[in-house]
Amino acid sequence: MSKAQQRSAARLAAAQALYQMEVADVGLPEVLAEFESHWIGQEVEGEQYNPAEIGFFRDIVGGVLKDQVAIDRAVDEALSEGWPLKRVEALMRAILRAAFYEIRSRADVPARVAIKEYVDVAGAFYGPEESGMINAVLDNLARKTRPNEFAGPSSN
């Protein structure tokens, strides 16, 4: 399995772990242990989960928790008026948080790659309307956070 595929699996697992932490009130050590031993690369209820880059998975989940106040503030500002982050469904919040953490803190990952990857994660759970909303919010955040990546004629 390629590094890109392992990173895609890590992003999906990170979004699911962040969701689980919020809805089940599970702590970081517990969720990391559970996902690393029972989900990532395992078969669960007849579904095979791909192997993931564990360090990348841990960085996203831990990074979101470490910077969650600032991440939530930025995502909240990027959402349309009248839709504060607290009104967004929990899994969608987890996806937005993980994606913005990566855009904000992982300069080794191009912003467009992070956006596409998390729109794909959203597509695994939601329809085109919700995925489109995630794409729009992340594009807005990425253009503000990494304007140099969007400068020039190819930024349309």
C-alpha positions as CSV (number, residue, x, y, z in Angstrom):
1,M,0.0,0.0,0.0
2,S,1.4,3.4,-1.0
3,K,2.2,6.2,1.4
4,A,-0.7,8.3,-0.1
5,Q,-3.2,5.4,0.6
6,Q,-1.9,5.1,4.1
7,R,-2.3,8.8,4.7
8,S,-5.8,8.7,3.2
9,A,-6.6,5.9,5.7
10,A,-5.1,7.9,8.5
11,R,-7.3,10.9,7.7
12,L,-10.4,8.8,7.7
13,A,-9.4,7.2,11.0
14,A,-8.6,10.6,12.5
15,A,-12.0,12.0,11.6
16,Q,-13.7,8.9,13.1
17,A,-11.5,9.1,16.2
18,L,-12.3,12.8,16.8
19,Y,-16.0,12.0,16.3
20,Q,-15.8,9.2,18.8
21,M,-14.0,11.4,21.3
22,E,-16.7,14.0,21.1
23,V,-19.8,11.8,21.2
24,A,-18.6,9.1,23.6
25,D,-16.5,11.5,25.7
26,V,-13.4,9.2,25.3
27,G,-9.9,10.6,26.0
28,L,-6.9,10.8,23.7
29,P,-4.9,7.8,25.0
30,E,-8.0,5.5,24.9
31,V,-9.1,6.5,21.4
32,L,-5.6,6.1,20.0
33,A,-5.2,2.7,21.6
34,E,-8.6,1.6,20.4
35,F,-8.1,2.7,16.8
36,E,-4.6,1.4,16.5
37,S,-5.4,-2.0,17.9
38,H,-9.0,-2.6,16.8
39,W,-9.7,-0.5,13.7
40,I,-6.7,0.5,11.6
41,G,-5.8,-2.3,9.2
42,Q,-8.4,-4.6,10.8
43,E,-11.7,-6.1,9.7
44,V,-14.6,-4.7,11.7
45,E,-18.1,-6.0,11.2
46,G,-17.3,-7.4,7.8
47,E,-15.6,-4.2,6.6
48,Q,-11.8,-4.1,6.0
49,Y,-10.1,-1.0,7.2
50,N,-6.9,-0.1,5.4
51,P,-3.5,0.2,7.1
52,A,-2.8,3.8,8.0
53,E,0.3,5.8,8.7
54,I,0.1,5.7,12.5
55,G,2.4,8.8,13.1
56,F,0.3,10.9,10.8
57,F,-3.0,9.7,12.4
58,R,-1.6,10.5,15.9
59,D,-0.4,13.9,14.7
60,I,-3.8,14.9,13.3
61,V,-5.8,13.7,16.3
62,G,-3.4,15.1,18.9
63,G,-2.9,18.3,16.9
64,V,-6.6,19.0,16.8
65,L,-7.0,18.5,20.5
66,K,-3.9,20.7,21.3
67,D,-5.2,23.6,19.1
68,Q,-8.9,23.0,19.2
69,V,-9.9,26.4,20.5
70,A,-8.1,28.2,17.7
71,I,-9.2,25.7,15.1
72,D,-12.8,26.0,16.1
73,R,-12.7,29.7,16.1
74,A,-11.3,29.8,12.5
75,V,-13.8,27.2,11.2
76,D,-16.6,29.0,12.9
77,E,-15.7,32.2,11.1
78,A,-15.5,30.4,7.8
79,L,-19.0,28.9,8.1
80,S,-21.9,30.8,6.6
81,E,-23.7,33.2,8.9
82,G,-26.2,31.6,11.1
83,W,-24.4,28.3,11.1
84,P,-21.9,28.3,14.0
85,L,-19.7,25.3,14.3
86,K,-21.7,24.0,17.3
87,R,-24.8,23.6,15.0
88,V,-22.9,21.4,12.5
89,E,-23.3,17.7,13.0
90,A,-20.5,16.0,15.1
91,L,-18.8,14.0,12.3
92,M,-18.8,17.0,10.0
93,R,-17.2,19.0,12.8
94,A,-14.5,16.3,13.2
95,I,-13.8,16.4,9.4
96,L,-13.5,20.2,9.4
97,R,-11.3,20.2,12.5
98,A,-8.9,17.5,11.1
99,A,-8.7,19.2,7.7
100,F,-8.1,22.6,9.0
101,Y,-5.4,21.3,11.4
102,E,-3.7,19.8,8.4
103,I,-4.0,22.9,6.3
104,R,-2.8,25.1,9.2
105,S,0.0,22.9,10.6
106,R,1.2,20.5,8.0
107,A,3.2,22.5,5.4
108,D,4.4,19.2,4.0
109,V,0.9,18.6,2.6
110,P,-0.3,20.9,-0.1
111,A,-3.6,22.6,0.9
112,R,-5.4,21.3,-2.3
113,V,-4.4,17.8,-1.4
114,A,-5.8,18.2,2.2
115,I,-9.0,19.7,0.9
116,K,-9.6,16.9,-1.7
117,E,-8.8,14.2,0.8
118,Y,-11.2,15.5,3.4
119,V,-13.9,16.1,0.8
120,D,-13.5,12.4,0.0
121,V,-13.8,11.5,3.7
122,A,-17.0,13.5,3.8
123,G,-18.2,11.7,0.7
124,A,-18.0,8.4,2.5
125,F,-20.6,9.6,5.0
126,Y,-22.6,12.4,3.3
127,G,-24.1,13.4,0.0
128,P,-22.9,15.9,-2.5
129,E,-24.5,18.9,-0.8
130,E,-22.6,18.3,2.5
131,S,-19.4,17.4,0.8
132,G,-19.7,20.6,-1.2
133,M,-20.2,22.6,1.9
134,I,-17.0,21.1,3.4
135,N,-15.2,21.9,0.2
136,A,-16.3,25.5,0.3
137,V,-15.4,26.0,4.0
138,L,-12.0,24.3,3.6
139,D,-11.2,26.3,0.4
140,N,-12.0,29.5,2.2
141,L,-9.8,28.6,5.2
142,A,-6.9,27.4,2.9
143,R,-7.0,30.6,0.8
144,K,-6.7,32.7,4.1
145,T,-4.1,30.4,5.7
146,R,-1.9,29.6,2.6
147,P,-2.5,32.4,0.1
148,N,0.7,31.7,-1.7
149,E,-0.6,28.3,-2.8
150,F,-3.5,29.9,-4.4
151,A,-1.8,32.9,-6.1
152,G,-1.4,33.1,-9.8
153,P,-3.5,32.3,-12.9
154,S,-4.2,28.6,-11.9
155,S,-6.1,29.6,-8.7
156,N,-9.5,29.8,-10.4
